[in-house]
């Protein structure tokens, strides 16, 4: 139940640290700055949040298991602090996922994290 807004900053060599703000699917529906919907990702329908404030894109661990991609270990873990102070980490990325938008196929890389309301959060990476 969060929209990820990441600010890049080195975290003393332990990875990259970011920040996220809480935004559930119900709240996103009424925010004119947010686009959500069901789209095809690797031929599976996914609930997607498009977040222009995020500089990375994420996929829920549940959906990543379904699409059967092979995750790649990140060189440095990606640390995300959400608005309530909770820290989550991304250690793996699915490269070359195919997101279909209005008959256009976009190649995107997705970091694996635990997501609540959405299957995928796409940023501006």
Phi and psi in radians as a Rosetta constraint file:
Dihedral C 1 N 2 CA 2 C 2 CIRCULARHARMONIC -2.584 0.35
Dihedral N 2 CA 2 C 2 N 3 CIRCULARHARMONIC 2.631 0.35
Dihedral C 2 N 3 CA 3 C 3 CIRCULARHARMONIC -1.774 0.35
Dihedral N 3 CA 3 C 3 N 4 CIRCULARHARMONIC 2.313 0.35
Dihedral C 3 N 4 CA 4 C 4 CIRCULARHARMONIC -1.617 0.35
Dihedral N 4 CA 4 C 4 N 5 CIRCULARHARMONIC 2.153 0.35
Dihedral C 4 N 5 CA 5 C 5 CIRCULARHARMONIC -2.130 0.35
Dihedral N 5 CA 5 C 5 N 6 CIRCULARHARMONIC 1.888 0.35
Dihedral C 5 N 6 CA 6 C 6 CIRCULARHARMONIC -1.846 0.35
Dihedral N 6 CA 6 C 6 N 7 CIRCULARHARMONIC 2.302 0.35
Dihedral C 6 N 7 CA 7 C 7 CIRCULARHARMONIC -1.936 0.35
Dihedral N 7 CA 7 C 7 N 8 CIRCULARHARMONIC 2.059 0.35
Dihedral C 7 N 8 CA 8 C 8 CIRCULARHARMONIC -1.254 0.35
Dihedral N 8 CA 8 C 8 N 9 CIRCULARHARMONIC 2.308 0.35
Dihedral C 8 N 9 CA 9 C 9 CIRCULARHARMONIC -2.837 0.35
Dihedral N 9 CA 9 C 9 N 10 CIRCULARHARMONIC 2.365 0.35
Dihedral C 9 N 10 CA 10 C 10 CIRCULARHARMONIC -1.162 0.35
Dihedral N 10 CA 10 C 10 N 11 CIRCULARHARMONIC 2.506 0.35
Dihedral C 10 N 11 CA 11 C 11 CIRCULARHARMONIC -1.998 0.35
Dihedral N 11 CA 11 C 11 N 12 CIRCULARHARMONIC 1.092 0.35
Dihedral C 11 N 12 CA 12 C 12 CIRCULARHARMONIC 0.903 0.35
Dihedral N 12 CA 12 C 12 N 13 CIRCULARHARMONIC 0.731 0.35
Dihedral C 12 N 13 CA 13 C 13 CIRCULARHARMONIC 1.330 0.35
Dihedral N 13 CA 13 C 13 N 14 CIRCULARHARMONIC 0.023 0.35
Dihedral C 13 N 14 CA 14 C 14 CIRCULARHARMONIC -1.659 0.35
Dihedral N 14 CA 14 C 14 N 15 CIRCULARHARMONIC 0.136 0.35
Dihedral C 14 N 15 CA 15 C 15 CIRCULARHARMONIC 2.324 0.35
Dihedral N 15 CA 15 C 15 N 16 CIRCULARHARMONIC -2.940 0.35
Dihedral C 15 N 16 CA 16 C 16 CIRCULARHARMONIC -1.901 0.35
Dihedral N 16 CA 16 C 16 N 17 CIRCULARHARMONIC 2.415 0.35
Dihedral C 16 N 17 CA 17 C 17 CIRCULARHARMONIC -1.917 0.35
Dihedral N 17 CA 17 C 17 N 18 CIRCULARHARMONIC 2.434 0.35
Dihedral C 17 N 18 CA 18 C 18 CIRCULARHARMONIC -2.340 0.35
Dihedral N 18 CA 18 C 18 N 19 CIRCULARHARMONIC 3.130 0.35
Dihedral C 18 N 19 CA 19 C 19 CIRCULARHARMONIC -2.372 0.35
Dihedral N 19 CA 19 C 19 N 20 CIRCULARHARMONIC 2.540 0.35
Dihedral C 19 N 20 CA 20 C 20 CIRCULARHARMONIC -2.307 0.35
Dihedral N 20 CA 20 C 20 N 21 CIRCULARHARMONIC 2.772 0.35
Dihedral C 20 N 21 CA 21 C 21 CIRCULARHARMONIC -2.110 0.35
Dihedral N 21 CA 21 C 21 N 22 CIRCULARHARMONIC 2.543 0.35
Dihedral C 21 N 22 CA 22 C 22 CIRCULARHARMONIC -1.260 0.35
Dihedral N 22 CA 22 C 22 N 23 CIRCULARHARMONIC 2.257 0.35
Dihedral C 22 N 23 CA 23 C 23 CIRCULARHARMONIC -2.691 0.35
Dihedral N 23 CA 23 C 23 N 24 CIRCULARHARMONIC 1.887 0.35
Dihedral C 23 N 24 CA 24 C 24 CIRCULARHARMONIC -1.463 0.35
Dihedral N 24 CA 24 C 24 N 25 CIRCULARHARMONIC 2.961 0.35
Dihedral C 24 N 25 CA 25 C 25 CIRCULARHARMONIC -1.105 0.35
Dihedral N 25 CA 25 C 25 N 26 CIRCULARHARMONIC -0.596 0.35
Dihedral C 25 N 26 CA 26 C 26 CIRCULARHARMONIC -1.144 0.35
Dihedral N 26 CA 26 C 26 N 27 CIRCULARHARMONIC -0.738 0.35
Dihedral C 26 N 27 CA 27 C 27 CIRCULARHARMONIC -1.194 0.35
Dihedral N 27 CA 27 C 27 N 28 CIRCULARHARMONIC -0.679 0.35
Dihedral C 27 N 28 CA 28 C 28 CIRCULARHARMONIC -1.083 0.35
Dihedral N 28 CA 28 C 28 N 29 CIRCULARHARMONIC -0.609 0.35
Dihedral C 28 N 29 CA 29 C 29 CIRCULARHARMONIC -1.045 0.35
Dihedral N 29 CA 29 C 29 N 30 CIRCULARHARMONIC -0.521 0.35
Dihedral C 29 N 30 CA 30 C 30 CIRCULARHARMONIC -1.788 0.35
Dihedral N 30 CA 30 C 30 N 31 CIRCULARHARMONIC 0.037 0.35
Dihedral C 30 N 31 CA 31 C 31 CIRCULARHARMONIC -1.671 0.35
Dihedral N 31 CA 31 C 31 N 32 CIRCULARHARMONIC 2.039 0.35
Dihedral C 31 N 32 CA 32 C 32 CIRCULARHARMONIC -1.237 0.35
Dihedral N 32 CA 32 C 32 N 33 CIRCULARHARMONIC -0.190 0.35
Dihedral C 32 N 33 CA 33 C 33 CIRCULARHARMONIC -1.619 0.35
Dihedral N 33 CA 33 C 33 N 34 CIRCULARHARMONIC 0.029 0.35
Dihedral C 33 N 34 CA 34 C 34 CIRCULARHARMONIC -2.115 0.35
Dihedral N 34 CA 34 C 34 N 35 CIRCULARHARMONIC 2.412 0.35
Dihedral C 34 N 35 CA 35 C 35 CIRCULARHARMONIC -2.033 0.35
Dihedral N 35 CA 35 C 35 N 36 CIRCULARHARMONIC 2.253 0.35
Dihedral C 35 N 36 CA 36 C 36 CIRCULARHARMONIC -2.323 0.35
Dihedral N 36 CA 36 C 36 N 37 CIRCULARHARMONIC 2.837 0.35
Dihedral C 36 N 37 CA 37 C 37 CIRCULARHARMONIC 2.947 0.35
Dihedral N 37 CA 37 C 37 N 38 CIRCULARHARMONIC -3.138 0.35
Dihedral C 37 N 38 CA 38 C 38 CIRCULARHARMONIC -1.756 0.35
Dihedral N 38 CA 38 C 38 N 39 CIRCULARHARMONIC 2.196 0.35
Dihedral C 38 N 39 CA 39 C 39 CIRCULARHARMONIC -2.399 0.35
Dihedral N 39 CA 39 C 39 N 40 CIRCULARHARMONIC 2.765 0.35
Dihedral C 39 N 40 CA 40 C 40 CIRCULARHARMONIC -1.401 0.35
Dihedral N 40 CA 40 C 40 N 41 CIRCULARHARMONIC 2.230 0.35
Dihedral C 40 N 41 CA 41 C 41 CIRCULARHARMONIC -2.195 0.35
Dihedral N 41 CA 41 C 41 N 42 CIRCULARHARMONIC 2.011 0.35
Dihedral C 41 N 42 CA 42 C 42 CIRCULARHARMONIC 0.859 0.35
Dihedral N 42 CA 42 C 42 N 43 CIRCULARHARMONIC 0.732 0.35
Dihedral C 42 N 43 CA 43 C 43 CIRCULARHARMONIC 1.238 0.35
Dihedral N 43 CA 43 C 43 N 44 CIRCULARHARMONIC 0.244 0.35
Dihedral C 43 N 44 CA 44 C 44 CIRCULARHARMONIC -2.029 0.35
Dihedral N 44 CA 44 C 44 N 45 CIRCULARHARMONIC 2.425 0.35
Dihedral C 44 N 45 CA 45 C 45 CIRCULARHARMONIC -1.266 0.35
Dihedral N 45 CA 45 C 45 N 46 CIRCULARHARMONIC 2.328 0.35
Dihedral C 45 N 46 CA 46 C 46 CIRCULARHARMONIC -2.327 0.35
Dihedral N 46 CA 46 C 46 N 47 CIRCULARHARMONIC 2.519 0.35
Dihedral C 46 N 47 CA 47 C 47 CIRCULARHARMONIC -1.410 0.35
Dihedral N 47 CA 47 C 47 N 48 CIRCULARHARMONIC 2.028 0.35
Dihedral C 47 N 48 CA 48 C 48 CIRCULARHARMONIC -2.077 0.35
Dihedral N 48 CA 48 C 48 N 49 CIRCULARHARMONIC 2.368 0.35
Dihedral C 48 N 49 CA 49 C 49 CIRCULARHARMONIC -1.922 0.35
Dihedral N 49 CA 49 C 49 N 50 CIRCULARHARMONIC 2.159 0.35
Dihedral C 49 N 50 CA 50 C 50 CIRCULARHARMONIC -1.665 0.35
Dihedral N 50 CA 50 C 50 N 51 CIRCULARHARMONIC 2.042 0.35
Dihedral C 50 N 51 CA 51 C 51 CIRCULARHARMONIC -2.135 0.35
Dihedral N 51 CA 51 C 51 N 52 CIRCULARHARMONIC 1.763 0.35
Dihedral C 51 N 52 CA 52 C 52 CIRCULARHARMONIC -1.203 0.35
Dihedral N 52 CA 52 C 52 N 53 CIRCULARHARMONIC -0.217 0.35
Dihedral C 52 N 53 CA 53 C 53 CIRCULARHARMONIC -1.490 0.35
Dihedral N 53 CA 53 C 53 N 54 CIRCULARHARMONIC -0.201 0.35
Dihedral C 53 N 54 CA 54 C 54 CIRCULARHARMONIC -1.628 0.35
Dihedral N 54 CA 54 C 54 N 55 CIRCULARHARMONIC 2.438 0.35
Dihedral C 54 N 55 CA 55 C 55 CIRCULARHARMONIC -1.810 0.35
Dihedral N 55 CA 55 C 55 N 56 CIRCULARHARMONIC 0.182 0.35
Dihedral C 55 N 56 CA 56 C 56 CIRCULARHARMONIC -2.391 0.35
Dihedral N 56 CA 56 C 56 N 57 CIRCULARHARMONIC 2.890 0.35
Dihedral C 56 N 57 CA 57 C 57 CIRCULARHARMONIC -2.130 0.35
Dihedral N 57 CA 57 C 57 N 58 CIRCULARHARMONIC 2.601 0.35
Dihedral C 57 N 58 CA 58 C 58 CIRCULARHARMONIC -2.352 0.35
Dihedral N 58 CA 58 C 58 N 59 CIRCULARHARMONIC 2.675 0.35
Dihedral C 58 N 59 CA 59 C 59 CIRCULARHARMONIC -2.306 0.35
Dihedral N 59 CA 59 C 59 N 60 CIRCULARHARMONIC 2.508 0.35
Dihedral C 59 N 60 CA 60 C 60 CIRCULARHARMONIC -1.218 0.35
Dihedral N 60 CA 60 C 60 N 61 CIRCULARHARMONIC 2.559 0.35
Dihedral C 60 N 61 CA 61 C 61 CIRCULARHARMONIC -1.055 0.35
Dihedral N 61 CA 61 C 61 N 62 CIRCULARHARMONIC -0.605 0.35
Dihedral C 61 N 62 CA 62 C 62 CIRCULARHARMONIC -1.079 0.35
Dihedral N 62 CA 62 C 62 N 63 CIRCULARHARMONIC -0.827 0.35
Dihedral C 62 N 63 CA 63 C 63 CIRCULARHARMONIC -1.214 0.35
Dihedral N 63 CA 63 C 63 N 64 CIRCULARHARMONIC -0.629 0.35
Dihedral C 63 N 64 CA 64 C 64 CIRCULARHARMONIC -1.076 0.35
Dihedral N 64 CA 64 C 64 N 65 CIRCULARHARMONIC -0.584 0.35
Dihedral C 64 N 65 CA 65 C 65 CIRCULARHARMONIC -1.161 0.35
Dihedral N 65 CA 65 C 65 N 66 CIRCULARHARMONIC -0.633 0.35
Dihedral C 65 N 66 CA 66 C 66 CIRCULARHARMONIC -1.235 0.35
Dihedral N 66 CA 66 C 66 N 67 CIRCULARHARMONIC -0.707 0.35
Dihedral C 66 N 67 CA 67 C 67 CIRCULARHARMONIC -1.408 0.35
Dihedral N 67 CA 67 C 67 N 68 CIRCULARHARMONIC -0.133 0.35
Dihedral C 67 N 68 CA 68 C 68 CIRCULARHARMONIC 1.017 0.35
Dihedral N 68 CA 68 C 68 N 69 CIRCULARHARMONIC 0.644 0.35
Dihedral C 68 N 69 CA 69 C 69 CIRCULARHARMONIC -1.406 0.35
Dihedral N 69 CA 69 C 69 N 70 CIRCULARHARMONIC 2.883 0.35
Dihedral C 69 N 70 CA 70 C 70 CIRCULARHARMONIC -1.773 0.35
Dihedral N 70 CA 70 C 70 N 71 CIRCULARHARMONIC 1.916 0.35
Dihedral C 70 N 71 CA 71 C 71 CIRCULARHARMONIC -1.208 0.35
Dihedral N 71 CA 71 C 71 N 72 CIRCULARHARMONIC 2.523 0.35
Dihedral C 71 N 72 CA 72 C 72 CIRCULARHARMONIC -1.881 0.35
Dihedral N 72 CA 72 C 72 N 73 CIRCULARHARMONIC 2.369 0.35
Dihedral C 72 N 73 CA 73 C 73 CIRCULARHARMONIC -1.216 0.35
Dihedral N 73 CA 73 C 73 N 74 CIRCULARHARMONIC 2.282 0.35
Dihedral C 73 N 74 CA 74 C 74 CIRCULARHARMONIC -1.244 0.35
Dihedral N 74 CA 74 C 74 N 75 CIRCULARHARMONIC 2.609 0.35
Dihedral C 74 N 75 CA 75 C 75 CIRCULARHARMONIC -1.121 0.35
Dihedral N 75 CA 75 C 75 N 76 CIRCULARHARMONIC -0.656 0.35
Dihedral C 75 N 76 CA 76 C 76 CIRCULARHARMONIC -2.340 0.35
Dihedral N 76 CA 76 C 76 N 77 CIRCULARHARMONIC 2.410 0.35
Dihedral C 76 N 77 CA 77 C 77 CIRCULARHARMONIC -1.116 0.35
Dihedral N 77 CA 77 C 77 N 78 CIRCULARHARMONIC 2.622 0.35
Dihedral C 77 N 78 CA 78 C 78 CIRCULARHARMONIC -1.854 0.35
Dihedral N 78 CA 78 C 78 N 79 CIRCULARHARMONIC 2.025 0.35
Dihedral C 78 N 79 CA 79 C 79 CIRCULARHARMONIC -1.752 0.35
Dihedral N 79 CA 79 C 79 N 80 CIRCULARHARMONIC 2.248 0.35
Dihedral C 79 N 80 CA 80 C 80 CIRCULARHARMONIC -2.133 0.35
Dihedral N 80 CA 80 C 80 N 81 CIRCULARHARMONIC 2.209 0.35
Dihedral C 80 N 81 CA 81 C 81 CIRCULARHARMONIC -1.827 0.35
Dihedral N 81 CA 81 C 81 N 82 CIRCULARHARMONIC 2.063 0.35
Dihedral C 81 N 82 CA 82 C 82 CIRCULARHARMONIC -1.545 0.35
Dihedral N 82 CA 82 C 82 N 83 CIRCULARHARMONIC 2.940 0.35
Dihedral C 82 N 83 CA 83 C 83 CIRCULARHARMONIC -0.981 0.35
Dihedral N 83 CA 83 C 83 N 84 CIRCULARHARMONIC -0.559 0.35
Dihedral C 83 N 84 CA 84 C 84 CIRCULARHARMONIC -1.433 0.35
Dihedral N 84 CA 84 C 84 N 85 CIRCULARHARMONIC 0.119 0.35
Dihedral C 84 N 85 CA 85 C 85 CIRCULARHARMONIC 1.606 0.35
Dihedral N 85 CA 85 C 85 N 86 CIRCULARHARMONIC -0.154 0.35
Dihedral C 85 N 86 CA 86 C 86 CIRCULARHARMONIC -1.170 0.35
Dihedral N 86 CA 86 C 86 N 87 CIRCULARHARMONIC 2.438 0.35
Dihedral C 86 N 87 CA 87 C 87 CIRCULARHARMONIC -1.860 0.35
Dihedral N 87 CA 87 C 87 N 88 CIRCULARHARMONIC 2.261 0.35
Dihedral C 87 N 88 CA 88 C 88 CIRCULARHARMONIC -2.185 0.35
Dihedral N 88 CA 88 C 88 N 89 CIRCULARHARMONIC 2.750 0.35
Dihedral C 88 N 89 CA 89 C 89 CIRCULARHARMONIC -2.203 0.35
Dihedral N 89 CA 89 C 89 N 90 CIRCULARHARMONIC 2.547 0.35
Dihedral C 89 N 90 CA 90 C 90 CIRCULARHARMONIC -1.981 0.35
Dihedral N 90 CA 90 C 90 N 91 CIRCULARHARMONIC 2.173 0.35
Dihedral C 90 N 91 CA 91 C 91 CIRCULARHARMONIC -1.979 0.35
Dihedral N 91 CA 91 C 91 N 92 CIRCULARHARMONIC -0.243 0.35
Dihedral C 91 N 92 CA 92 C 92 CIRCULARHARMONIC -2.310 0.35
Dihedral N 92 CA 92 C 92 N 93 CIRCULARHARMONIC 2.737 0.35
Dihedral C 92 N 93 CA 93 C 93 CIRCULARHARMONIC -2.387 0.35
Dihedral N 93 CA 93 C 93 N 94 CIRCULARHARMONIC 2.475 0.35
Dihedral C 93 N 94 CA 94 C 94 CIRCULARHARMONIC -1.737 0.35
Dihedral N 94 CA 94 C 94 N 95 CIRCULARHARMONIC 2.011 0.35
Dihedral C 94 N 95 CA 95 C 95 CIRCULARHARMONIC -1.654 0.35
Dihedral N 95 CA 95 C 95 N 96 CIRCULARHARMONIC 2.545 0.35
Dihedral C 95 N 96 CA 96 C 96 CIRCULARHARMONIC 1.242 0.35
Dihedral N 96 CA 96 C 96 N 97 CIRCULARHARMONIC 0.533 0.35
Dihedral C 96 N 97 CA 97 C 97 CIRCULARHARMONIC -1.217 0.35
Dihedral N 97 CA 97 C 97 N 98 CIRCULARHARMONIC 2.648 0.35
Dihedral C 97 N 98 CA 98 C 98 CIRCULARHARMONIC -1.920 0.35
Dihedral N 98 CA 98 C 98 N 99 CIRCULARHARMONIC 1.939 0.35
Dihedral C 98 N 99 CA 99 C 99 CIRCULARHARMONIC -1.853 0.35
Dihedral N 99 CA 99 C 99 N 100 CIRCULARHARMONIC 2.158 0.35
Dihedral C 99 N 100 CA 100 C 100 CIRCULARHARMONIC -1.711 0.35
Dihedral N 100 CA 100 C 100 N 101 CIRCULARHARMONIC 2.154 0.35
Dihedral C 100 N 101 CA 101 C 101 CIRCULARHARMONIC -2.245 0.35
Dihedral N 101 CA 101 C 101 N 102 CIRCULARHARMONIC 1.973 0.35
Dihedral C 101 N 102 CA 102 C 102 CIRCULARHARMONIC 0.827 0.35
Dihedral N 102 CA 102 C 102 N 103 CIRCULARHARMONIC 0.931 0.35
Dihedral C 102 N 103 CA 103 C 103 CIRCULARHARMONIC 1.192 0.35
Dihedral N 103 CA 103 C 103 N 104 CIRCULARHARMONIC 0.185 0.35
Dihedral C 103 N 104 CA 104 C 104 CIRCULARHARMONIC -1.877 0.35
Dihedral N 104 CA 104 C 104 N 105 CIRCULARHARMONIC 2.391 0.35
Dihedral C 104 N 105 CA 105 C 105 CIRCULARHARMONIC -1.803 0.35
Dihedral N 105 CA 105 C 105 N 106 CIRCULARHARMONIC 2.140 0.35
Dihedral C 105 N 106 CA 106 C 106 CIRCULARHARMONIC -1.903 0.35
Dihedral N 106 CA 106 C 106 N 107 CIRCULARHARMONIC 2.297 0.35
Dihedral C 106 N 107 CA 107 C 107 CIRCULARHARMONIC -1.499 0.35
Dihedral N 107 CA 107 C 107 N 108 CIRCULARHARMONIC 2.142 0.35
Dihedral C 107 N 108 CA 108 C 108 CIRCULARHARMONIC -2.335 0.35
Dihedral N 108 CA 108 C 108 N 109 CIRCULARHARMONIC 2.633 0.35
Dihedral C 108 N 109 CA 109 C 109 CIRCULARHARMONIC -1.794 0.35
Dihedral N 109 CA 109 C 109 N 110 CIRCULARHARMONIC 2.342 0.35
Dihedral C 109 N 110 CA 110 C 110 CIRCULARHARMONIC -2.178 0.35
Dihedral N 110 CA 110 C 110 N 111 CIRCULARHARMONIC 2.189 0.35
Dihedral C 110 N 111 CA 111 C 111 CIRCULARHARMONIC -1.401 0.35
Dihedral N 111 CA 111 C 111 N 112 CIRCULARHARMONIC 2.423 0.35
Dihedral C 111 N 112 CA 112 C 112 CIRCULARHARMONIC -1.461 0.35
Dihedral N 112 CA 112 C 112 N 113 CIRCULARHARMONIC 2.145 0.35
Dihedral C 112 N 113 CA 113 C 113 CIRCULARHARMONIC -2.529 0.35
Dihedral N 113 CA 113 C 113 N 114 CIRCULARHARMONIC 2.992 0.35
Dihedral C 113 N 114 CA 114 C 114 CIRCULARHARMONIC -1.535 0.35
Dihedral N 114 CA 114 C 114 N 115 CIRCULARHARMONIC 2.053 0.35
Dihedral C 114 N 115 CA 115 C 115 CIRCULARHARMONIC -1.984 0.35
Dihedral N 115 CA 115 C 115 N 116 CIRCULARHARMONIC 2.705 0.35
Dihedral C 115 N 116 CA 116 C 116 CIRCULARHARMONIC -1.733 0.35
Dihedral N 116 CA 116 C 116 N 117 CIRCULARHARMONIC -1.314 0.35
Dihedral C 116 N 117 CA 117 C 117 CIRCULARHARMONIC -1.422 0.35
Dihedral N 117 CA 117 C 117 N 118 CIRCULARHARMONIC -0.344 0.35
Dihedral C 117 N 118 CA 118 C 118 CIRCULARHARMONIC -2.173 0.35
Dihedral N 118 CA 118 C 118 N 119 CIRCULARHARMONIC 2.669 0.35
Dihedral C 118 N 119 CA 119 C 119 CIRCULARHARMONIC -1.438 0.35
Dihedral N 119 CA 119 C 119 N 120 CIRCULARHARMONIC -0.589 0.35
Dihedral C 119 N 120 CA 120 C 120 CIRCULARHARMONIC -2.451 0.35
Dihedral N 120 CA 120 C 120 N 121 CIRCULARHARMONIC 2.437 0.35
Dihedral C 120 N 121 CA 121 C 121 CIRCULARHARMONIC -2.114 0.35
Dihedral N 121 CA 121 C 121 N 122 CIRCULARHARMONIC 2.053 0.35
Dihedral C 121 N 122 CA 122 C 122 CIRCULARHARMONIC -1.782 0.35
Dihedral N 122 CA 122 C 122 N 123 CIRCULARHARMONIC 2.324 0.35
Dihedral C 122 N 123 CA 123 C 123 CIRCULARHARMONIC -1.904 0.35
Dihedral N 123 CA 123 C 123 N 124 CIRCULARHARMONIC -2.756 0.35
Dihedral C 123 N 124 CA 124 C 124 CIRCULARHARMONIC -1.801 0.35
Dihedral N 124 CA 124 C 124 N 125 CIRCULARHARMONIC 0.503 0.35
